[in-house]
Amino acid sequence: MIYTLSKKIYYGAETTKSLKSFRIDKIPLPVIKALALFRQACAMVNSQFGLDQHISNAIVQVCNEILKEGLNDQFPLSAFQPGSGIHANMNINEIIANRAMEIVDGME
């Protein structure tokens, strides 16, 4: 199945598929912030071990946007889905990756 996504949405196909499959309640904001903090820390550490500084800075910037609740509308998934949190992790990964690409490409 092909999923068409809007340019204004940073999450991707995996989140869209999950959104169509599961509807309960949204992921709690503290969980989203914890995931963002973890990814921010990873980007900062990995920049010391070879991750391009521009990419690291973009990831950190996106995580700051998430922490300041600027991208709340990008987290549409339910809190309790089957599996081990894969859907929530894919959701935040897609958001960070797509928004960071926008920043790196100068399309802020």
C-alpha positions in Angstrom: 0.0 0.0 0.0 1.3 3.5 -0.9 0.9 6.3 1.7 0.9 9.9 0.5 2.1 12.4 3.1 1.7 16.1 3.4 4.8 18.3 3.4 3.6 19.9 6.7 3.7 16.5 8.4 7.1 15.3 9.7 6.1 11.8 10.6 6.3 9.2 7.9 4.7 6.1 6.5 5.3 3.9 9.5 3.5 6.3 11.8 0.7 6.7 9.2 0.2 2.9 9.1 0.1 2.7 12.9 -2.3 5.6 13.1 -4.7 3.8 10.8 -4.4 0.5 12.8 -4.6 1.7 16.4 -6.7 4.2 18.2 -6.7 4.4 22.0 -5.1 7.4 23.6 -2.2 9.6 22.7 1.4 9.0 23.9 1.8 10.9 27.2 3.9 14.1 26.8 6.5 13.1 29.4 7.2 9.9 27.4 7.6 12.0 24.2 10.0 14.4 26.0 12.0 11.5 27.4 12.4 10.0 24.0 13.5 13.4 22.6 16.0 13.9 25.5 17.5 10.5 24.8 17.9 11.2 21.1 19.4 14.6 21.8 22.0 13.1 24.1 22.8 10.5 21.5 23.3 13.1 18.8 25.6 15.1 21.1 27.7 12.1 22.0 27.9 10.8 18.4 29.1 14.2 17.2 32.2 13.5 19.2 32.7 10.2 17.4 32.2 11.2 13.8 28.6 12.3 13.3 28.7 15.4 11.1 28.3 18.5 13.2 25.6 20.0 11.0 23.5 16.8 11.3 24.1 16.7 15.1 23.1 20.3 15.5 20.0 19.8 13.4 18.9 16.8 15.6 19.6 18.7 18.8 17.5 21.6 17.4 14.6 19.3 16.5 14.7 17.7 20.0 14.6 21.2 21.5 11.5 22.0 19.4 9.9 18.8 20.8 10.9 19.6 24.4 9.4 23.0 24.0 6.2 21.3 22.7 6.5 22.9 19.3 5.8 19.7 17.4 3.0 18.2 19.6 0.7 17.8 16.6 3.2 15.4 15.0 2.6 12.7 17.7 -0.8 11.3 16.8 -0.3 7.7 17.9 -2.0 5.9 20.7 -0.2 5.3 24.0 -0.8 1.6 24.2 -0.1 -0.4 21.0 1.0 -3.9 20.6 4.7 -4.6 20.7 7.6 -3.1 22.6 7.1 0.6 21.8 8.2 0.3 18.2 5.4 2.6 17.0 6.3 5.4 19.4 10.0 5.0 18.5 9.4 5.1 14.8 7.1 8.1 15.2 9.8 10.2 16.9 12.6 8.9 14.6 10.6 9.9 11.5 9.8 13.4 13.0 13.4 14.0 14.0 14.8 12.7 10.7 12.4 14.7 8.4 12.6 17.9 10.4 16.4 17.6 10.7 16.7 17.2 6.9 14.7 20.3 6.5 17.0 22.2 8.8 20.2 20.9 7.1 18.8 21.7 3.7 18.1 25.2 4.8 14.3 25.0 4.4 13.5 26.2 8.0 
